Amino acid sequence: MKDIHEVLRQKQTKYAALGKQIEMLQQAAEKLREVAPLLAENDDEDNAVLTEVDEAVPHSDAMAAKAGAAGSGGTASKGARPTAPRWP
């Protein structure tokens, strides 16, 4: 049989650790609330810049088509862009 005081001490330790985790998550949530509007503003600006770049480089689709045709033999060509591993 377990000592009741030892069990109580373990529970209090876990409770204190959980309280610290909750406090840290609340602080992180507050920071995210502060940063989220800034990220949304930057996202709109980034999309505008990307659109301008896409419009300035009209031959990029032709280059992609050539790269796709070169590697259509069932194996990846040496010039193909490596793909990053996907994390679950």
VMD Tcl script that draws the C-alpha trace (Angstrom):
set ca {
  {0.00 0.00 0.00}
  {1.29 3.49 -0.89}
  {1.92 6.12 1.71}
  {-0.81 8.76 1.48}
  {1.66 11.58 2.09}
  {3.90 10.43 -0.76}
  {0.94 10.20 -3.14}
  {-0.21 13.68 -2.06}
  {3.30 15.10 -2.60}
  {3.45 13.57 -6.10}
  {0.05 14.99 -7.00}
  {1.03 18.44 -5.76}
  {4.22 18.32 -7.83}
  {2.27 17.38 -10.95}
  {-0.31 20.09 -10.17}
  {2.43 22.73 -9.85}
  {4.05 21.64 -13.12}
  {0.69 21.74 -14.88}
  {0.05 25.22 -13.49}
  {3.37 26.43 -14.93}
  {2.53 24.93 -18.32}
  {-0.87 26.63 -18.31}
  {0.73 29.96 -17.45}
  {3.27 29.59 -20.25}
  {0.53 28.71 -22.75}
  {-1.47 31.76 -21.68}
  {1.58 33.98 -22.21}
  {2.16 32.46 -25.63}
  {-1.50 33.04 -26.54}
  {-1.20 36.69 -25.53}
  {1.89 37.11 -27.72}
  {0.10 35.46 -30.63}
  {-2.83 37.82 -30.22}
  {-0.41 40.75 -30.44}
  {1.44 39.39 -33.48}
  {-1.46 37.95 -35.49}
  {-2.64 41.31 -36.92}
  {0.92 42.14 -37.95}
  {1.29 38.80 -39.71}
  {-2.02 39.31 -41.51}
  {-0.85 42.72 -42.76}
  {2.47 41.28 -43.94}
  {0.71 38.37 -45.63}
  {-1.31 40.78 -47.79}
  {1.86 42.67 -48.72}
  {3.73 39.43 -49.48}
  {0.94 38.24 -51.76}
  {1.06 41.53 -53.65}
  {4.84 41.23 -54.10}
  {4.54 37.62 -55.26}
  {1.89 38.61 -57.80}
  {4.16 41.34 -59.13}
  {7.06 38.89 -59.44}
  {4.88 36.31 -61.21}
  {3.70 38.94 -63.69}
  {7.27 40.14 -64.31}
  {8.52 36.62 -65.18}
  {6.13 35.25 -67.83}
  {8.58 32.58 -69.08}
  {8.59 30.67 -65.78}
  {5.71 28.44 -66.94}
  {7.59 27.54 -70.11}
  {10.67 26.62 -68.07}
  {8.56 24.47 -65.77}
  {7.04 22.69 -68.76}
  {10.50 21.99 -70.18}
  {11.70 20.63 -66.85}
  {8.62 18.43 -66.61}
  {9.14 17.07 -70.13}
  {12.81 16.37 -69.48}
  {12.03 14.28 -66.42}
  {9.05 12.42 -67.83}
  {11.03 9.22 -68.41}
  {9.92 7.78 -65.08}
  {13.07 8.83 -63.24}
  {13.95 12.17 -61.76}
  {16.41 14.22 -63.78}
  {19.56 15.62 -62.22}
  {18.30 19.17 -62.77}
  {15.06 18.49 -60.95}
  {14.45 20.40 -57.75}
  {14.81 18.16 -54.69}
  {11.71 17.80 -52.61}
  {11.77 18.29 -48.87}
  {10.64 15.36 -46.74}
  {7.12 15.72 -45.44}
  {6.54 15.48 -41.73}
  {3.40 13.81 -40.49}
}
mol new
graphics top color blue
foreach p $ca { graphics top sphere $p radius 0.5 }
foreach p [lrange $ca 0 end-1] q [lrange $ca 1 end] { graphics top cylinder $p $q radius 0.2 }
display resetview
